[in-house]
Amino acid sequence: MLGREKYWEGHFLAEEEHLTPAEEAVYRWYIENPKSKEERIRRNSFEVMDDFFSVYGASEVEKDKAWVDNLKRRDERKFIKGEIFETIIREAETSDWFGEDCYISAASEFDDRKNAVDLVFEWEQGEGKEPLRITVDCTVTENQAVLRKKVKRIMKQVESGHLGTLKYFSSCEFEEEKGEKEQIPMVLLAISPEGLKELCESFVRVINKEEGGNKEFAEHYFGFYALRKIDSQLKEQRKLAEVNLGLARPRSERELRLKEAMEKIEKVINKISKLVKEKQSSLNQETIQRAEKKEDEFIFPSFPSFSSF
């Protein structure tokens, strides 16, 4: 077991982050995986941002790199359990938790720190059409104050009609010009430390290539649970945007932004709601029932109604 003051490839294990054997196995697999190791090197050395010299110019990119570097010097901690959770969500792409046409990629270091984006989900929409996207903030905590702060950030975005932003974005799957993407719906995926422990125990069977491990993980109730929670958060966001649209001055810039935001949110809702129905039909009832029973055991908040604040 890793010690509390242990730095592991730049990642700090906090006192409250003692890892279970399953969690440590997942993390070891993550840092030793050649693909993820190369990606981490590119992110930590700012090579990802260097790819955008032709988009923003060297001066602006260097300024953003300096801003991120300053933050990193002030707080070097990268909490391991958060990295583990992100890793599992990304690997769920191959198990079709979020649909067989969903592609998941990590956000740049800049967008992580500036825009609170850990992951980007993309769904293909057909030739000539821009993919559907959501940005995702992944969090391992049971601290309600932390969760409410994150949710309020998203709520403020929706109220203003300004959804999520990615400055250093390059699609992991689709051929598009590099650059800033705006008006991307954002969701929060949060899990308690106890929930992460259970999830790791299932994913370890995939890592160890145990018989039935891939099928067990693909049908894990947390996948359906997460999909349904994304659906409920987006529907709450749509409701919030609709209320604010009714308060906006006609033909104002805010009204136009809110209409655009509602359209973006609605398109993703249509996709996610369809996936939820498909999963309800394809998964066994025991999986669905377990997901429903875990409501109180996992810290995985729905998007709160605006009236709760």
C-alpha positions in Angstrom: 0.0 0.0 0.0 1.3 3.5 -0.9 2.3 5.7 2.0 0.6 9.1 2.6 3.7 11.2 1.6 4.4 9.1 -1.5 4.7 10.9 -4.8 4.1 8.5 -7.7 5.0 10.0 -11.1 4.0 13.4 -9.8 0.8 12.3 -8.2 0.3 12.9 -4.5 -1.5 10.5 -2.2 -3.3 12.5 0.4 -3.8 11.2 4.0 -7.4 10.4 3.4 -6.6 8.6 0.1 -5.3 5.3 1.3 -5.8 2.9 -1.5 -7.4 -0.5 -1.4 -5.6 -3.3 -3.3 -8.1 -3.0 -6.1 -7.6 0.7 -6.4 -3.8 0.4 -6.3 -4.0 -2.2 -9.1 -6.1 0.1 -11.3 -3.7 2.9 -10.7 -0.6 0.9 -11.4 -2.3 -0.3 -14.6 -3.0 3.3 -15.5 0.5 4.7 -15.0 2.2 1.7 -16.7 -0.1 1.6 -19.7 2.0 2.9 -22.7 -0.9 4.8 -24.2 -1.9 6.7 -21.0 1.8 7.2 -20.1 2.4 9.0 -23.4 -0.7 11.1 -23.0 0.3 12.1 -19.5 3.8 13.2 -20.7 2.2 15.3 -23.5 -0.2 16.9 -21.1 2.3 17.6 -18.3 5.0 18.9 -20.7 2.4 21.1 -22.4 3.0 19.4 -25.8 -0.8 19.3 -26.2 -1.0 23.1 -26.0 2.1 23.5 -28.2 0.0 21.9 -31.0 -2.1 25.1 -31.0 0.6 27.6 -31.9 -1.0 27.8 -35.4 -4.4 28.6 -33.9 -3.7 31.2 -31.2 -0.1 32.2 -31.9 2.9 31.3 -29.8 2.6 34.3 -27.5 -0.9 33.5 -26.3 -0.2 29.8 -25.8 3.0 30.5 -23.8 0.9 32.9 -21.6 -1.6 30.1 -20.9 1.2 27.6 -20.2 2.7 30.0 -17.7 -0.7 30.4 -16.0 -1.1 26.7 -15.7 2.5 26.2 -14.5 2.0 28.9 -11.8 -1.1 27.0 -10.5 0.9 23.7 -10.5 3.7 25.2 -8.5 1.2 26.5 -5.9 -0.5 23.2 -5.6 1.3 20.1 -6.9 -1.3 17.7 -5.7 -3.1 15.5 -8.2 -5.3 13.2 -6.2 -4.9 9.6 -7.2 -8.5 8.5 -6.6 -9.7 11.2 -9.0 -7.3 9.9 -11.6 -8.5 6.4 -11.0 -12.2 7.4 -11.5 -11.4 9.3 -14.7 -9.5 6.2 -15.9 -12.4 3.9 -15.4 -14.9 6.3 -17.0 -12.6 6.6 -20.1 -12.1 2.8 -20.3 -15.9 2.4 -20.1 -15.9 3.7 -23.7 -14.9 0.2 -24.9 -17.7 -1.3 -22.8 -20.3 1.0 -24.4 -21.6 2.4 -21.1 -22.5 5.6 -23.0 -23.3 4.0 -26.3 -21.3 2.2 -29.0 -20.8 5.5 -30.8 -19.4 7.4 -27.8 -15.8 8.5 -27.8 -14.2 9.8 -24.6 -11.0 11.9 -24.3 -9.2 13.8 -21.6 -9.3 17.6 -21.6 -6.1 19.6 -21.8 -4.3 20.7 -18.6 -5.5 24.2 -19.2 -9.2 23.3 -19.7 -9.0 21.1 -16.6 -7.8 24.0 -14.4 -9.5 26.9 -16.1 -12.9 25.4 -17.2 -13.2 22.4 -14.7 -13.3 19.9 -17.5 -11.8 16.5 -17.0 -13.3 14.5 -19.9 -15.1 15.2 -23.2 -17.8 12.8 -24.5 -18.5 12.8 -28.3 -21.2 11.1 -30.3 -21.1 10.7 -34.0 -24.1 12.4 -35.8 -23.5 11.3 -39.4 -21.3 12.6 -42.2 -21.1 16.3 -42.5 -22.7 16.9 -39.0 -20.8 18.2 -36.0 -20.7 15.5 -33.2 -22.7 15.9 -30.1 -20.6 16.7 -27.1 -20.7 17.1 -23.3 -17.9 18.1 -21.0 -17.6 16.2 -17.7 -16.3 17.1 -14.3 -15.3 13.9 -12.5 -15.1 14.0 -8.7 -14.5 11.5 -5.9 -16.0 12.9 -2.7 -18.8 12.7 -0.2 -18.4 16.3 0.8 -21.7 18.0 0.1 -20.2 21.5 0.2 -17.8 20.5 -2.6 -20.6 19.1 -4.7 -22.9 22.0 -4.3 -20.1 24.4 -5.3 -19.5 22.5 -8.5 -23.2 22.3 -9.3 -23.7 26.0 -8.7 -20.9 26.7 -11.2 -22.8 24.8 -13.8 -26.1 26.4 -12.9 -24.6 29.9 -13.3 -23.4 28.9 -16.8 -26.9 27.7 -17.7 -28.6 30.8 -16.3 -26.4 33.1 -18.4 -26.8 31.0 -21.5 -23.0 30.4 -21.6 -22.4 26.7 -21.5 -19.1 24.9 -21.2 -16.0 26.0 -23.1 -12.9 24.2 -24.3 -10.0 26.3 -25.5 -7.4 23.6 -26.3 -9.6 21.0 -28.0 -8.8 18.5 -30.7 -11.3 15.8 -31.3 -10.2 12.3 -30.4 -12.1 10.8 -33.3 -13.4 13.3 -35.8 -11.5 15.4 -38.3 -12.1 19.0 -37.2 -10.0 22.1 -37.0 -8.3 22.6 -33.6 -9.5 25.5 -31.6 -12.0 26.8 -29.1 -15.4 25.1 -28.7 -18.2 26.9 -26.9 -21.7 26.1 -25.8 -21.0 22.6 -24.7 -23.4 21.2 -22.1 -21.5 20.2 -18.9 -22.3 17.5 -16.3 -20.9 16.4 -13.0 -20.0 12.8 -12.4 -19.4 12.2 -8.7 -18.8 9.1 -6.7 -18.1 8.4 -3.1 -14.8 6.7 -2.0 -16.8 3.6 -1.1 -18.4 3.6 -4.5 -15.1 3.9 -6.2 -13.7 1.0 -4.2 -16.5 -1.2 -5.4 -16.1 -0.1 -9.0 -12.4 -0.8 -8.9 -13.0 -4.3 -7.7 -15.0 -5.0 -10.9 -12.5 -3.2 -13.2 -9.6 -5.2 -11.8 -11.1 -8.4 -13.3 -10.9 -6.7 -16.7 -7.2 -5.7 -16.1 -6.4 -9.3 -15.0 -8.3 -10.7 -18.0 -10.3 -12.9 -15.8 -13.0 -15.0 -17.5 -16.3 -13.1 -17.6 -14.5 -9.9 -16.5 -15.3 -7.8 -19.6 -18.9 -8.8 -19.6 -19.3 -8.1 -15.9 -17.8 -4.7 -16.2 -19.8 -3.9 -19.4 -23.0 -4.7 -17.6 -22.0 -3.1 -14.3 -25.0 -1.3 -12.8 -22.9 1.8 -12.3 -22.8 2.3 -16.1 -26.6 2.5 -16.3 -26.7 4.6 -13.1 -24.2 7.1 -14.5 -26.1 7.4 -17.8 -29.4 8.0 -16.1 -27.9 10.6 -13.8 -26.4 12.5 -16.8 -29.9 12.4 -18.3 -31.5 13.9 -15.2 -28.9 16.6 -14.9 -29.4 17.7 -18.5 -33.2 17.8 -18.0 -32.8 20.0 -15.0 -30.5 22.3 -17.0 -33.1 22.5 -19.7 -35.7 23.5 -17.2 -33.4 26.1 -15.7 -32.6 27.6 -19.1 -36.3 27.7 -20.0 -37.1 29.6 -16.9 -34.4 32.2 -17.5 -35.4 32.5 -21.2 -38.8 33.6 -20.0 -37.1 36.3 -17.9 -34.8 37.5 -20.7 -35.5 40.7 -22.6 -36.9 39.9 -26.1 -34.3 40.0 -28.9 -31.5 40.6 -26.4 -28.1 38.9 -26.5 -29.0 36.9 -23.4 -32.2 35.6 -25.1 -30.2 34.5 -28.1 -27.6 32.7 -26.0 -30.3 31.0 -23.9 -32.1 29.8 -27.0 -28.8 28.4 -28.4 -28.0 26.8 -25.0 -31.5 25.1 -24.9 -31.0 23.8 -28.4 -27.6 22.3 -27.6 -29.0 20.8 -24.3 -32.0 19.4 -26.1 -30.0 17.6 -28.7 -27.9 15.8 -26.1 -31.0 14.9 -24.1 -32.5 13.3 -27.1 -29.4 11.2 -27.5 -29.0 10.3 -23.8 -32.7 9.5 -23.2 -32.6 7.2 -26.2 -29.6 5.4 -24.7 -31.3 5.1 -21.3 -34.3 3.4 -23.0 -32.0 1.0 -25.0 -30.2 0.1 -21.8 -33.4 -0.6 -20.0 -34.3 -3.0 -22.7 -30.9 -4.7 -23.0 -29.7 -5.0 -19.4 -31.2 -7.6 -17.1 -33.6 -6.4 -14.4 -31.2 -7.2 -11.6 -28.7 -4.7 -12.9 -31.3 -2.0 -13.2 -32.7 -2.7 -9.8 -29.2 -2.6 -8.3 -28.6 0.8 -9.9 -31.9 2.1 -8.4 -31.0 0.7 -4.9 -27.6 2.4 -4.9 -29.2 5.9 -5.0 -28.4 6.5 -1.3 -25.1 4.6 -1.2 -23.2 6.5 -4.0 -22.7 10.2 -3.8 -23.8 11.0 -7.3 -26.0 14.1 -7.3 -28.7 14.9 -9.8 -28.6 18.4 -11.1 -30.4 20.3 -8.3 -33.5 22.3 -9.1 -32.7 26.0 -9.3 -35.2 26.5 -6.5 -33.1 24.5 -4.1 -30.5 27.3 -3.8 
